[in-house]
């Protein structure tokens, strides 16, 4: 099944994509309620819903981001990506031993999620980049609070998948990571999720014995292919990423976990690092980025102009006093 959100005229609706049309959930549920009830419940309720000839066609609506995530964790699970992008940011290609021990992630901004078709408004940057990823969407499971999951239990929490584009301002990212934090402002201006959620049962027959999902991923800029990879080239399959995220913590319905950037041209920074030059060039205003993932569909966005922002002053050197001066009050 494909679950989506869309705008039709002045109306925002949530429901199913069926044979080129969009059909609102027949029981009036919201996307959040569907995710909280879980995949098994959704399949039982909606698997046999049929298309209504009076329902709008996809071409008549504007797709919105398919969900509003409570949180977004983005992993870095492709070894090949790490090899290339470290050379671009740090000047030397390396995969540190710690990368192999556990899957690493950072939290990105759930309030900056955009949809396929939206214009990207980047910060002031000279190195705007995309990142080709797949996101796993968490659903509810009866008698589970999403804490300290085993990989087998974590797999039951995967409701479905979306295409995930982690837009990146590489010069901003590189500056802040020198302070041993981040990425933060280099990435929190936009994340594309879409075009819809495809339920996990659609891929069940493709998952191999170790839990990996070998589906094709591809990205192009202005009609020219930049990268192509298989999702199964991740160092860990999604159930293990979900299990790690839940360790001493919790995953909840609607959370999105990104695979991290695919290798073999899944982002420009990887290619810059391998080639030692900005080739292909950074994205600029007017460029169109299209991502396609087998079994999910495609997302496309065009780059807009940078939005002017207020200046922030540099840090001031402070005297490092340990107590404030006493002022006599009369």
C-alpha positions as CSV (number, residue, x, y, z in Angstrom):
1,X,0.0,0.0,0.0
2,X,1.0,3.6,-0.6
3,X,-0.1,6.2,2.1
4,X,0.0,9.9,1.3
5,X,-1.0,13.4,2.3
6,X,-2.1,15.9,-0.3
7,X,-3.7,19.2,-1.0
8,X,-6.7,19.4,-3.3
9,X,-7.8,23.0,-3.8
10,X,-8.1,24.3,-0.2
11,X,-8.5,20.9,1.3
12,X,-5.7,18.8,2.9
13,X,-6.4,15.1,3.0
14,X,-4.6,11.9,4.1
15,X,-5.2,8.4,2.7
16,X,-4.2,5.9,0.0
17,X,-2.8,6.1,-3.5
18,X,-4.7,3.7,-5.7
19,X,-4.3,3.3,-9.5
20,X,-3.3,6.9,-10.1
21,X,-5.9,8.4,-7.7
22,X,-5.9,9.5,-4.1
23,X,-8.5,8.2,-1.7
24,X,-9.0,9.5,1.8
25,X,-8.9,6.9,4.6
26,X,-12.5,5.6,4.6
27,X,-12.8,5.6,8.4
28,X,-11.6,9.2,8.7
29,X,-8.4,8.4,10.5
30,X,-5.4,10.6,10.3
31,X,-1.9,9.5,9.2
32,X,-0.7,9.8,12.8
33,X,-3.5,7.5,14.0
34,X,-2.8,5.0,11.3
35,X,0.9,4.9,12.2
36,X,0.1,4.5,15.9
37,X,-2.2,1.6,15.2
38,X,0.6,-0.2,13.3
39,X,1.1,-2.0,10.0
40,X,-1.0,-5.1,10.8
41,X,-4.0,-2.9,11.6
42,X,-3.5,-0.8,8.4
43,X,-3.3,-3.9,6.2
44,X,-6.5,-5.3,7.8
45,X,-8.4,-2.1,7.3
46,X,-7.2,-0.8,4.0
47,X,-5.8,-3.6,1.9
48,X,-9.1,-4.2,0.1
49,X,-10.0,-0.5,-0.4
50,X,-10.9,0.1,-4.0
51,X,-10.4,3.1,-6.1
52,X,-13.3,5.6,-6.3
53,X,-13.7,7.1,-9.8
54,X,-14.8,10.3,-8.2
55,X,-11.5,10.5,-6.2
56,X,-9.0,13.1,-7.5
57,X,-6.3,11.9,-9.8
58,X,-2.7,12.3,-8.7
59,X,-2.2,14.9,-11.4
60,X,-4.9,17.0,-9.8
61,X,-3.4,17.2,-6.3
62,X,-0.2,18.6,-4.8
63,X,1.5,15.9,-2.7
64,X,2.6,17.0,0.8
65,X,5.2,15.3,2.9
66,X,3.6,12.0,3.8
67,X,4.0,12.5,7.5
68,X,5.1,15.0,10.2
69,X,7.7,13.0,12.1
70,X,8.1,13.4,15.9
71,X,11.9,12.9,15.3
72,X,14.3,12.1,12.5
73,X,17.4,10.1,13.0
74,X,19.8,10.0,10.1
75,X,22.4,7.2,10.1
76,X,25.7,7.0,8.1
77,X,25.5,3.3,7.1
78,X,27.2,3.2,3.7
79,X,31.0,2.6,4.0
80,X,31.6,3.8,0.5
81,X,30.0,7.2,1.3
82,X,32.2,7.6,4.4
83,X,35.3,6.9,2.3
84,X,34.5,9.6,-0.2
85,X,33.0,12.3,2.0
86,X,35.7,12.3,4.6
87,X,38.2,13.2,1.9
88,X,35.9,16.1,0.9
89,X,35.4,17.5,4.4
90,X,38.6,16.4,6.3
91,X,41.0,16.2,3.4
92,X,41.8,12.5,3.8
93,X,39.7,9.5,2.9
94,X,39.3,7.2,5.9
95,X,36.8,5.0,7.7
96,X,37.7,5.2,11.3
97,X,37.6,1.8,13.3
98,X,34.7,3.2,15.4
99,X,32.4,3.3,12.4
100,X,32.4,-0.5,12.2
101,X,31.4,-1.0,15.9
102,X,27.9,0.5,16.0
103,X,25.7,2.4,13.5
104,X,26.1,6.2,14.0
105,X,23.4,8.7,13.6
106,X,22.5,12.3,14.3
107,X,19.1,14.0,14.9
108,X,18.0,16.4,12.2
109,X,15.1,18.9,12.1
110,X,11.6,17.5,11.9
111,X,10.2,21.0,11.4
112,X,12.1,21.5,8.1
113,X,10.6,18.5,6.2
114,X,9.5,19.4,2.7
115,X,7.6,17.4,0.0
116,X,8.5,16.3,-3.5
117,X,7.9,19.3,-5.8
118,X,8.7,21.9,-3.1
119,X,11.4,24.6,-3.8
120,X,14.5,24.2,-1.6
121,X,15.5,27.4,0.2
122,X,19.1,26.9,1.1
123,X,21.2,29.0,3.5
124,X,24.1,31.1,2.2
125,X,26.4,28.4,0.9
126,X,28.8,27.8,-1.9
127,X,28.6,24.0,-1.6
128,X,25.0,23.0,-1.7
129,X,24.6,19.2,-1.9
130,X,21.9,16.4,-1.9
131,X,22.0,13.0,-0.2
132,X,20.3,10.0,-1.7
133,X,18.8,7.9,1.1
134,X,15.8,5.7,2.1
135,X,13.9,6.3,5.4
136,X,12.2,3.7,7.5
137,X,9.0,4.9,9.1
138,X,8.1,3.5,12.6
139,X,4.7,2.2,13.4
140,X,3.1,1.0,16.6
141,X,3.2,-2.6,17.7
142,X,0.9,-4.0,20.4
143,X,2.5,-4.6,23.8
144,X,5.7,-2.8,22.8
145,X,6.8,0.7,23.9
146,X,9.7,0.8,21.4
147,X,12.4,0.5,24.0
148,X,15.6,-1.7,23.9
149,X,14.3,-3.7,20.9
150,X,16.1,-6.7,19.5
151,X,16.6,-6.6,15.7
152,X,13.8,-9.1,15.3
153,X,11.4,-7.0,17.4
154,X,12.6,-3.8,15.7
155,X,11.6,-5.2,12.2
156,X,8.0,-5.4,13.4
157,X,8.1,-1.7,14.1
158,X,9.0,-0.8,10.5
159,X,5.7,0.4,9.1
160,X,7.1,1.4,5.7
161,X,9.7,3.3,3.7
162,X,10.1,6.7,2.0
163,X,12.7,8.3,-0.2
164,X,14.8,10.6,2.0
165,X,16.9,13.6,0.7
166,X,19.2,15.1,3.4
167,X,20.0,18.4,1.8
168,X,23.4,19.6,3.0
169,X,25.4,22.9,2.9
170,X,28.9,21.3,3.0
171,X,30.9,24.4,3.8
172,X,28.6,25.2,6.7
173,X,28.8,21.6,7.8
174,X,32.6,21.5,7.6
175,X,33.0,24.6,9.7
176,X,30.8,23.4,12.5
177,X,32.2,19.9,12.6
178,X,35.6,21.4,13.4
179,X,34.1,22.3,16.7
180,X,33.4,18.6,17.3
181,X,29.7,18.9,17.0
182,X,27.2,18.5,14.2
183,X,26.3,18.3,11.5
184,X,23.7,20.8,12.6
185,X,23.1,24.1,10.7
186,X,24.7,22.6,7.7
187,X,21.7,20.3,7.3
188,X,18.6,21.5,9.2
189,X,17.2,23.8,6.5
190,X,15.5,21.1,4.5
191,X,14.8,17.3,4.3
192,X,12.6,15.9,1.6
193,X,10.5,12.9,2.5
194,X,8.2,11.3,-0.1
195,X,6.5,10.9,-2.3
196,X,4.5,8.6,-0.1
197,X,5.0,5.8,2.5
198,X,5.1,2.4,0.9
199,X,4.2,-0.3,3.5
200,X,6.9,-2.8,4.5
201,X,4.9,-5.8,3.3
202,X,5.6,-4.7,-0.3
203,X,9.3,-5.6,0.2
204,X,9.0,-8.7,2.4
205,X,9.9,-11.1,-0.4
206,X,13.1,-9.1,-1.3
207,X,14.7,-9.1,2.1
208,X,17.7,-11.5,2.3
209,X,18.7,-13.8,5.0
210,X,20.6,-11.1,6.9
211,X,17.8,-8.5,6.7
212,X,19.2,-6.4,3.9
213,X,16.9,-5.0,1.2
214,X,18.5,-5.0,-2.3
215,X,16.5,-2.3,-4.1
216,X,18.0,0.2,-6.5
217,X,18.6,3.8,-5.7
218,X,19.4,6.5,-8.3
219,X,19.8,10.3,-8.4
220,X,20.1,12.8,-11.2
221,X,20.6,16.5,-11.5
222,X,19.1,18.4,-14.5
223,X,18.5,15.1,-16.2
224,X,22.1,13.8,-15.8
225,X,22.6,10.7,-13.6
226,X,25.0,11.4,-10.7
227,X,24.8,8.3,-8.6
228,X,23.4,4.8,-8.5
229,X,23.6,2.1,-5.7
230,X,21.7,-0.7,-3.9
231,X,20.2,-0.1,-0.5
232,X,21.6,-3.5,0.5
233,X,25.1,-2.0,0.5
234,X,24.4,-0.6,4.0
235,X,26.7,-1.9,6.7
236,X,23.7,-2.7,8.8
237,X,20.1,-3.6,7.7
238,X,17.2,-1.4,8.9
239,X,16.1,-3.6,11.8
240,X,19.5,-3.3,13.4
241,X,19.4,0.5,12.9
242,X,16.0,0.7,14.6
243,X,17.2,-1.6,17.4
244,X,20.3,0.6,18.0
245,X,18.1,3.7,18.0
246,X,15.9,2.2,20.7
247,X,18.8,1.2,23.0
248,X,18.4,3.1,26.3
249,X,15.9,5.2,24.5
250,X,12.7,4.8,22.5
251,X,11.3,4.8,18.9
252,X,7.7,5.9,18.5
253,X,5.2,5.8,15.7
254,X,6.0,8.4,13.1
255,X,9.8,8.5,13.8
256,X,11.8,8.3,10.6
257,X,15.3,6.7,10.5
258,X,17.4,7.5,7.4
259,X,19.8,4.9,5.9
260,X,22.5,7.5,5.4
261,X,23.8,8.4,2.0
262,X,24.2,5.8,-0.7
263,X,27.6,5.2,-2.2
264,X,28.7,5.5,-5.8
265,X,27.6,9.1,-6.2
266,X,24.9,9.3,-3.6
267,X,26.0,12.8,-2.9
268,X,28.3,15.4,-4.6
269,X,30.7,15.6,-1.6
270,X,31.6,11.9,-2.1
271,X,32.6,12.6,-5.7
272,X,34.5,15.9,-4.7
273,X,36.5,13.9,-2.2
274,X,37.4,11.1,-4.7
275,X,38.2,13.5,-7.5
276,X,40.0,16.3,-5.5
277,X,37.9,19.0,-7.2
278,X,34.3,20.3,-7.2
279,X,33.1,18.1,-10.0
280,X,30.2,17.9,-10.6
281,X,29.7,21.4,-9.4
282,X,27.7,22.3,-6.2
283,X,24.0,22.8,-6.7
284,X,22.9,26.3,-7.7
285,X,19.6,28.1,-8.0
286,X,17.4,26.5,-10.7
287,X,18.9,23.0,-10.5
288,X,16.4,20.1,-10.3
289,X,17.3,17.1,-8.3
290,X,15.4,13.9,-8.9
291,X,15.7,10.7,-6.8
292,X,14.2,7.3,-7.7
293,X,14.1,4.2,-5.5
294,X,12.8,0.9,-6.7
295,X,9.4,0.0,-5.3
296,X,8.9,3.5,-3.8
297,X,8.8,6.0,-6.7
298,X,10.5,9.3,-7.1
299,X,10.9,12.7,-5.5
300,X,12.0,15.9,-7.3
301,X,12.9,19.3,-6.0
302,X,14.2,22.5,-7.5
303,X,16.8,24.7,-5.8
304,X,15.6,28.2,-5.0
305,X,17.5,31.3,-3.8
306,X,19.1,31.6,-0.4
307,X,16.9,33.4,2.1
308,X,18.5,36.6,3.7
309,X,18.9,36.2,7.5
310,X,20.0,38.5,10.3
311,X,23.6,38.6,11.1
312,X,25.0,37.0,14.3
313,X,28.1,38.6,15.8
314,X,31.3,36.7,16.4
315,X,32.0,35.3,19.9
316,X,33.4,37.9,22.3
317,X,36.5,37.3,24.3
318,X,35.3,37.3,27.9
319,X,37.4,38.0,31.1
320,X,36.5,34.6,32.7
321,X,35.7,36.1,36.1
322,X,34.4,33.6,38.6
323,X,32.2,36.0,40.6
324,X,30.3,39.0,39.7
325,X,31.4,42.4,41.0
326,X,29.6,43.5,44.1
327,X,27.8,46.8,43.8
328,X,27.1,48.7,46.9
329,X,23.4,49.7,47.2
330,X,22.5,52.8,49.0
